[in-house]
């Protein structure tokens, strides 16, 4: 996957609006989109995932599904992102060897080490800053980024409270991707906001 801005979708039921904002952000330079909607019905999740998959294919943007292995397979996603309780990485990789599987590691370097050894495509740390989406998330030190890159050789995604105004230290520390929800999906102009992130990776 190309390094850069990694979109994570908000819990929006309005599929047309979700697609419009996602498209604008991708046009602005986002290179990865993760579909995450914790409260949607299975029917809505499938509808939105299919629509977003088609959108990302049209723009050569990587498409990741959060937490739902069956949905990832059903829509032909490029990858699956799992948390602490979302399944065993070796079993998932054995069942779907072409699926890039990434793992949330929170603030835990040992968890990142185990995930990397098990074949994770990348490890995710966060929250890097206070997050409006997960206000009670544990804080992850920035030093984890360079440690995972240098000690493990792992690819790293950061998430949690990231904005265009505070992202630079994460990129400088070596973050391959910065995952953003609010600062893009609530932006007055998502295309322009996405371009601010993309410019820092050039």
N, C-alpha and C positions, 0 to 999 in steps of 0.2 A: 504494500500500500504506500502511496505517496505520503510523505510527511506533511503535516500542516494542521489546519482547523478540522476538528472532528465534531460534527453536530450530534446532539442527542435530543430527540424529540420530546416536547412536553406532553402532558396528558390532555390533548385536545381531541374532542369527538368530531369536530368539524373537519372532515377530510379535505375538502376543497381549500380551506384556509391553511391547513397543515402543509399541503402540497405547494401552495403559492409561496409561503414563507420559505419553505425548504428549497424550492427552486431558486428563489432570489439569492439565498445564502450560497448555494452551489455556484451560481453564476458569479458571485462575488469572490469565489476561490476556495470554498470548503471542499475537502477531498474525501471525507468519510462521513457517512450518516448512519447513526444507530437508531433503530426504531425501538422506542421504549414507551409503553403506555400501560401502566399498572392497573388501571381501573376499567379498561375497555372490555366489552364482551368478546368472546371468541370470533363472532361474525365480523365485528368491527375491526378487530385486530388483523384478521385475514384480509379484509378489504383495504385497510390502510397499508399493510405491509406489501401487498401486491402493487398498489399504486406507487408507493415509494420505491419499490424495487425497479419498476419500469422507469421512473424518473432518474434514478441513479445510473441505470444502464445507459440512458440517453446521453448522460454527461460524463460517462466513464468515472463515476464516483463510487467508491467502495461502499457496500451495503451490509450492515451488521444488524442482527436481531438480538435483543436483550432477553436473556433468561429462558427462551422458549425454543428448545431444540427442534421440536416437530414443526413449528412455524418457520424456522430458518430453512429446514429442508423443503417445506412445501412451496416456498417462494423463490428457492434457489439463491439464498443469501450467500454473500462471500464469506461471512463469518458469524460467530455466535459469541456473545459476551456473557460470562457467568460470574455469579457471586459466590460467597462462602457456602451457600446451601443449595446450589442449583445443579448439582450433578458432579460426577467424578470425571475429571479431564481425560485420563487415559481411556475410559470407556467411551466417551464421546468421540475422541480421535480415532479409536478403533472402529467405531460404527460409521463415521463419516470422515475419512482421512483427508479429503480435499477441503474440508471446512476449517477456516482459520479460527481457532478458539482462543479467546483472551480471558483474563481472570482479574477480578477486583482483588487487590491486596491491601487496601485501606492504608494503614501506616506501618505495615508489618513486612520487614525485609525478609524474614524467614519464609513467610508465605510466598513472597515473590520468588525466592530461590527455589522452593519446591515446585511452583507453577512453571518456572522456566525449565527446570530439569524434566518435568513431565511433558514438555513440548508446547507450552503456551506460545501463541504467536506474538503476544505482547502482554505486559503486566500493567495494571492501572493502579495509581496511587491517588488518594484524596480522602478528605477534602483538603485542597491546597490553601483555600481561603474559606471564610464563613460562607455557607451556601444557603440561598433562599429555598432551594429545592429540598435539601436535607439539612435542616438547621441543627440537628443533633449529631451530625456526622463527626467522627473523630478527626482531629487535625493531623495532617501528614507533613512532616518536615521536608523542605525542598531538597535537602541533602540526599534523600532517598533516590532522587532521579539520577544523579551522577554516580551514586554507589551501584545502582542496578545496571547502569550502562557499562561501568568500568569493571566491576567485580564479576558480574554475571554475563555481560555481553547481551543483555536483554533489550528489547525495544520497550519503550515506556510511553504510556498515556497518563496525563494528569487530568483530574476533574475536581470540581467543587469551587464555586464562587469566582470562576475565572472570567475576567473581562479584558477588553482591549487595552485598558489602562494599567492592569496589573500582571499581564501575561509575560512580559519580556524576561523577567528573571527565570521563569520556568523553561523558556526556549533556550536561554543562555546556559542553563544547567544541563540541557541535552534532551528535553522532552521531544519525542518524535511527533506526538500529537497532543493537542490541548482540546479537551472535551468541554463543550459549551452548550448550555440550554438558554438561560434567561437573557444573557447579553446579546444573543442573536434573535431568539424568538419573540422577545419583547422590544426589540429595537425599532425605532421610527423608520429606519431604512435598513433592512437585513442585508441587502446586497452591499451597501457601503460599509456596514459594520463588519461583515465577513472579510471584506477586502483589507481591512486594517490588520486582521490576524494574518491573512495570507501574505501580506507585504513583509511581515517579520520573518517569514520562512524563505524569502527570496535571497 
